[in-house]
Amino acid sequence: MKIVVVVYPGTNCEYDTKYAYEMLDQDVELIWHKEDKLPEGTELVVLPGGFSYGDALRSGSIAKFSPIMKAVIAFANGGGKVLGICNGFQILLEANLLPGAMKHNQNMHFISKHHNLKVKDNKNNFLKKLNVGDILNIPIAHGEGNYYIGKDDLETLYNNNQVLLTYCDNNGEALNPNGSVDAIAGICNLERNVFGLMPHPERAMESLLGSDDGIKMLQGLIS
């Protein structure tokens, strides 16, 4: 599969993402955000983690105006698969490719640690290799990971099975590290081709480093 990872000023997870997908024998290309089109044959676009534009104003609020985003939005609207991880998720929210918004963590501190996630829905390409109820150990690293969405729109998310992942403890009970509504950690769009999550599956590819639970997550979009 041809995978494109978009790099912004302040991105710091592009090489982790490239390494993770190359571990899965994929063809990965990094492209600079000032490009105005995606490489020919692109099948998956990944917006990686980091601090695009230093998180000025709001995380992702400037990156959404980068030239490449017109191409990413057109790609997504045409059914192309897009994955946003951490800052990438924030950019997708700012670009209105996913519903909701991101706020500062409830405790106003940057959080960096492994945290458990519970799979809420697997009827999508991203999590199809996992089972509903599976508990994953995936690193989180964010200062603005407090996902917010209004009551009516939240109900719509649930009605359409767009809530994919929630934060939990070892037993699968809700354990919310940042204040996100309903402890939501990841969602998708209605068409199930755009996915966003705050945790970092690309950092959970080798048990030696604490977890390899990210493998099945990333495999879903390439199979």
Residue pairs with C-beta under 8 A, 6 or more apart in sequence:
1 26
1 27
1 43
1 44
1 222
2 27
2 29
2 39
2 41
2 42
2 43
2 44
3 21
3 26
3 27
3 28
3 29
3 42
3 43
3 44
3 45
3 46
3 222
4 28
4 29
4 30
4 31
4 38
4 39
4 42
4 44
4 45
4 46
5 14
5 17
5 18
5 21
5 28
5 29
5 30
5 31
5 45
5 46
5 48
6 31
6 33
6 45
6 46
6 47
6 48
6 68
6 72
7 14
7 30
7 31
7 32
7 33
7 48
8 33
8 50
8 52
8 53
8 63
8 66
9 33
9 52
9 53
9 54
10 50
10 51
10 52
10 53
10 54
10 55
10 87
11 48
11 49
11 50
11 51
11 52
11 87
12 49
12 50
12 51
13 48
13 49
13 50
13 85
13 86
13 87
13 200
13 202
13 203
14 30
14 48
14 50
16 48
16 49
16 200
16 202
16 203
17 28
17 46
17 48
17 49
17 85
17 202
18 28
18 30
19 202
19 205
20 201
20 202
20 205
20 214
20 218
21 28
21 46
21 202
21 218
21 222
22 28
23 205
24 215
24 218
24 219
24 222
26 222
29 39
31 38
31 39
31 68
32 68
33 52
33 63
33 66
33 67
33 68
33 69
34 66
34 67
34 68
35 67
35 68
35 71
36 67
36 68
36 70
36 71
37 71
38 45
38 68
38 71
38 72
38 75
42 75
42 80
43 80
43 81
44 80
44 81
44 82
44 83
44 221
44 222
45 72
45 75
45 76
45 80
45 81
45 82
45 83
46 82
46 83
46 84
46 85
46 88
47 72
47 82
47 83
47 84
47 85
47 87
47 88
47 89
47 91
47 92
48 85
48 86
48 87
48 88
48 202
49 85
49 86
49 87
49 88
49 141
49 200
49 202
50 86
50 87
51 59
51 87
52 59
52 60
52 62
52 63
52 87
52 91
53 62
53 63
55 87
55 143
55 144
56 62
58 90
58 94
58 102
58 144
59 87
59 90
59 94
59 102
59 143
59 144
60 87
60 90
60 91
60 92
60 93
60 94
60 95
60 102
61 94
63 69
63 87
63 91
63 94
64 91
64 94
64 95
69 91
69 95
72 82
72 95
72 97
73 95
73 97
75 82
76 82
76 97
76 189
76 193
76 194
79 191
79 193
80 193
81 125
81 193
81 194
81 195
81 221
82 92
82 97
82 193
82 194
82 195
83 126
83 195
83 196
83 221
84 90
84 91
84 92
84 97
84 98
84 194
84 195
84 196
84 197
85 196
85 197
85 199
85 200
85 201
85 202
86 141
86 142
86 145
86 197
86 198
86 199
86 200
88 196
89 98
89 102
89 186
89 196
89 197
89 198
90 102
90 144
92 98
92 194
92 196
93 99
93 100
93 101
93 102
93 196
97 189
97 194
98 187
98 188
98 189
98 194
98 196
99 149
99 153
99 156
99 157
99 187
99 189
100 147
100 148
100 149
100 153
100 187
101 147
101 148
101 149
102 144
102 145
102 146
102 147
102 148
103 144
103 146
103 147
103 148
103 179
104 143
104 144
104 146
105 111
105 142
105 143
105 144
105 145
105 146
105 177
105 178
105 179
106 146
106 178
106 179
107 178
107 179
109 143
110 141
110 142
110 143
111 140
111 141
111 142
111 143
111 145
111 177
111 178
112 139
112 140
112 141
113 139
113 140
113 177
114 137
114 138
114 139
114 140
114 210
114 211
115 137
115 138
115 139
115 140
115 167
115 175
115 177
115 199
116 135
116 136
116 137
116 138
116 167
116 168
116 169
116 170
116 172
116 175
117 135
117 136
117 137
117 138
117 165
117 166
117 167
117 168
117 185
117 186
117 199
118 133
118 134
118 135
118 136
118 165
118 166
118 167
118 168
118 172
119 127
119 130
119 131
119 132
119 133
119 134
119 135
119 136
119 164
119 165
120 132
120 163
120 164
120 165
120 166
121 127
121 132
121 161
121 162
121 163
121 164
122 128
122 130
122 131
122 132
123 161
123 192
124 164
124 188
124 192
124 195
124 220
125 192
125 193
125 220
125 221
126 164
126 188
126 195
126 217
126 220
126 221
127 164
127 165
127 217
127 220
128 220
128 223
129 216
129 217
129 219
129 220
129 223
130 136
130 216
130 217
130 220
133 172
135 168
135 170
135 172
136 165
136 204
136 211
136 213
136 214
136 217
137 204
137 210
137 211
137 213
138 199
138 200
138 201
138 203
138 204
138 211
138 213
138 214
138 217
139 199
139 200
139 203
139 204
139 210
139 211
140 177
140 178
140 198
140 199
140 200
141 200
142 178
142 198
145 177
145 178
145 180
145 198
146 178
146 179
146 180
147 178
147 180
147 181
147 184
147 185
147 187
147 198
148 180
148 181
149 157
149 181
149 184
154 181
154 182
156 162
157 163
157 187
160 190
162 187
162 188
162 189
162 190
163 182
163 184
163 186
163 187
164 186
164 187
164 188
164 195
164 197
165 184
165 185
165 186
165 197
165 199
166 174
166 182
166 183
166 184
166 185
167 174
167 175
167 176
167 177
167 178
167 180
167 183
167 184
167 185
168 174
168 175
168 183
169 175
174 182
174 183
175 183
176 183
178 198
180 198
185 197
185 198
185 199
186 195
186 196
186 197
186 198
186 199
187 195
187 196
187 197
188 194
188 195
188 196
189 195
195 221
200 214
201 213
201 214
201 217
201 218
202 214
202 218
203 209
203 214
204 210
204 211
204 212
204 213
204 214
204 215
205 212
205 214
205 215
205 218
206 212
